[in-house]
């Protein structure tokens, strides 16, 4: 019995050493209470372009007919490693968020000064603007959500999930580790991620979407789409086409299978298991779909 108690005590000591000495310093500091918390609010007149550069933190953009201008709320949380670093964190937080305004652009720079090494920081933005604004957002770590009502949208991220609803102008979204969901695009659209899936729908313009590791699901809602190019290295691709769409379709896969709706009229006399070239109507929209290691599915919409 003494031996069992001794064993239990040694195990408890080992767990304590592991959790406190090894595991705790490596946990994300965001799970702990921040050392510095600050909320800032800004108001500016409407401008054609909003340009935001953020390192760590989420960005949420809303449009509203009742808002005349741009309203910004920035929630700041700083996580010093030790209590002795708290004054350094407080001083650095004071330097955050530099905003430059011109007739054509509002430029928000989250961290105009280099961040001290021992400090973790998050700045979460909630921005409300009048409709029709162009957006340019650069972010390292944090998700981006954009409501309908914006015009041109350009987003570049590293570890970033992106959702954009009904952009009215040209749209470009690039991320390294993150999912992309862009709905009801009307103009030229470029979507690119390395590790993540892509989901999109188009009602006009053209589409180019690519991912290395992830699936692609695209829906072509109208016959006003000029071209569609979908590429995935390791993932499935599903393309849903409007029943009114007139398209020339070329789909292929190296290691998967191509499955196509029977309404596709083969151009070649012999269909291949991993490749199909077919037309819908007069073949106006040029469609290219290619997956290296995944299946390809081509469907006609029934609505």
N, C-alpha and C positions, 0 to 999 in steps of 0.2 A: 504493500500500500504506500509506503514511504517512497518507493521507487516511482510509482505512478504519479504521485504528487510532485516529485522532483521533475519528472519528464514534462508534466503539464506546465510547471513553472518555467522551465527552459523554453518550451514552445511559445509561451506567452511573451517572454522576453525577446525571443527572436522575431515574433510578429511586431512587437513594439519598435524594435530597431529598424525593421524593414519599412514600416509605415511612416514613422517619424523621420528616420534618417535618410531613407532612400526614396520612398514613394512620394511623400508630401512635397519635397522641393520640385518634383517633376510634374505635379498636377497643374492644370491650367489655373492661373490666378483668378480667372473670372468666376470660379466656383466659390471663391472667398469674398468677404465684404471688401469693396474698394477702399483704398486709403483716402482718395479725394473724389468727391462727386460734385458736378456742376451742371446746371442747365442754363443755356443761353438762348435768347430769342432775338431775331433780327427781322426787319421789314425793309423791303426795297421796292422801287418802282419796276414796272414791267420792262423787260429787255428782250431782244430776239433770242439770245443764247444764254443758257445757264451751264457753266463749266465747273464741275466739282472734282477735286482731288482729295481722296481719303485713303488712309493706310489701313486702319483696322476699325471695323464697325459697319453696321447696316445702313442702307440708304432707302428711304421710301419717298416716292414722288407722287403727289396727288394734284389733280387739276380741278378747279371749281369756277363756275361762272360768276359766283358771288364774290370772288377774291379779285381785287384790283391791285396787281403787283405780285410780289414774291414774299412769302412768309416762311421763315426758317426757324426750326427748333433743333438745337444740338444738345444731346445728352452726353456728357463727358464722364468717364470713369477711369481713374488711374490706380494702378496696383503696384506700389513700391514693394521691394523684396523684404525689407526690414523697416522697423519703426524709425531708425536713424535716417532713412532715405526719404521720409515724409516731407521735410522741408524742400528737398530737391524736386519731388513730385509736385508740390504746390507751386513752386516757382515755374516749373515747366508748363503746367496747366494754364498759368496766366498768359503764356506766349501763344497759346493755341488759337486757331481760326483767324486767318487773314482774308479779308474780303475786299476785292477791288472791283469798282463799278465804272463802266464806260457806257457810252450811248448804245453800244451793240452787244455788250456782254457783262454778265455778273460772274466773277471768278472767285470761287471759294477754295482756299488752300488750308487744309486741316492743320498741318504741322509745318509752319514756315521755318522752324529751327530743327536741327538734328535731335532726335530723341535720345536721352541718356540710356546707356546700355541696360542698367538694372530695372528699367521701368517698363511695365506693360500698360497699354492704353487702348481704350475703345471710345470712338465717337460715333454715336448713332444719330443719323439725321432724319427728321420728318419735315418735308418741304411741301408747301401748298402754293400753287401758282395758277395764274389765269391760263386758259387753253391756248394752244398754238405755239408754245415755246419749243425751241430746239434744245436738246439735252446732250451734253458730253460728260461722261462720268468715268473716272479712273479710280480703281480701288484694288488693294492688295488682298485683304482678308475681310470678307463680309458680303452679305447678300444684297441684291438690288431688286426693288419692286417699283414698277412704273405704271400708273393708271392710264386709262384712255384719255385722249385729249391732247397729247403731245404731238409735235410735228416730227422733225428728224430726231432720231435717237441713236447715239453712239456710246457703247459701254465696253470697257476693257477691264478685266479682272484676273486675278490669279486663283484664289480659292473662293469662288463666287458662284452662287446660284443666281440666275437672272430670270425675272418674269416681266414681260412687257405686254400691255393690253392695248390693242388697236392703235398702233402708231400711224399717223397720217402721212409721214414722209419717209425718206430713205432710212433704213434701219441696219445697224451693224453691231453685233454682239460677239465678243471674243472672250473666252475664259479658258483657264488651264484645267483646274479641278472644279467642275461645277456643271449643273444641269441648266439647260436653256429652254424656256417656255415663252414663245412669242406668238400672240394670237391676232388674227385678222390683219395681216400686213397688206398694205395697199400699193407700196412702191418697192423699188429695188431693195432686196434684203440679203444680208450676209450673216450667217450664223456659224460659229466655230468653237469647238471645245476639244480638249484632249481626253480627259477622263470624265465622261458624263453623257447623259442622253439629251436629245433634242426633240422638242415637240413644237410644231408650228402649223398655222393655217394661213392661207393666202387668198385674198380677194382681188388682187391685181399686182402689177409689177413683175418682178422676177425673183427667183429664190436660188441661193447657193448655200448649202448646209453640209458641214463635215464634222466628223468625230473620229477619234482613234479607237477608244474603248467606250462603246455605248451604242444605244439604239437610236434610230431616227423614225419619227412618225410625222408625216406631212399630209395636210389636206388641202387640195386645190379647190376653192369654193366657186370659182367662176371661170368663164372663158376669156377673161381679160388678162390672163397670165401669159407672159411671153416665153419664159423659159424656167426650167426647174432642174437643178443639178444636186444630187444627193450622194454622199460618199461616207462609208463607215469601214474602218479596217477590221474591227472586232465587234460586230454587233449586227442585229437585224435591221432591216429597213422596211417600213410599211408606207405605201403611198396610196392615198384615197383621192380619186378624181371625180369631179362633178360629172353628172350624167350629160351635161351640155358641153363638156370640154371637148375640143378638137385638138388632138395631140399626136405627135410622133414620139414613140416610147422605145427607148433602148435600155434594157435592164440586164445585169449580169452579176455573177458571184463566182468566186474561185473555189470555195469549199462548201457552199450551201446549195440551196435549191431556189429557183425562181418559180413563184406561183402567180399566175395571171388570170384575171377575169376572162371568161369566155368571149366577151364582147370585143376583146382586142383582136384585130384582124392581122394575122402573121404576114410580114413582108417576105420572109424566107419561106421556102416550100417545106422545110424541115425545122421544127422547133427543137431547141436543145434544152436539156434539163437545167442547165446553169446559165442560160442566156435566152433572151427573147427580144425580137425587134418587131414592133407592131404599131398599128395606127388606130386612132379613134377619129371618125369623121374625116376631115381634110388634112389632119396632122399639123395644125397651126402652131400649137405650143410644143417647143422642143424639150423633151424630158430625157435625162440621163440618170440612171440609178445604178450604183455599184457598191457591192460589199465584198471584202476579201474573205472573211471567215464568218459569214452569217447568211441567213435566208433573206430573200427579197419577196415581198408580197405586193401585188398591184390589184387595187380594187376600184370598182365603180360605186359612187355614192347612190343610194336609192332615194334620197330626198332631193 
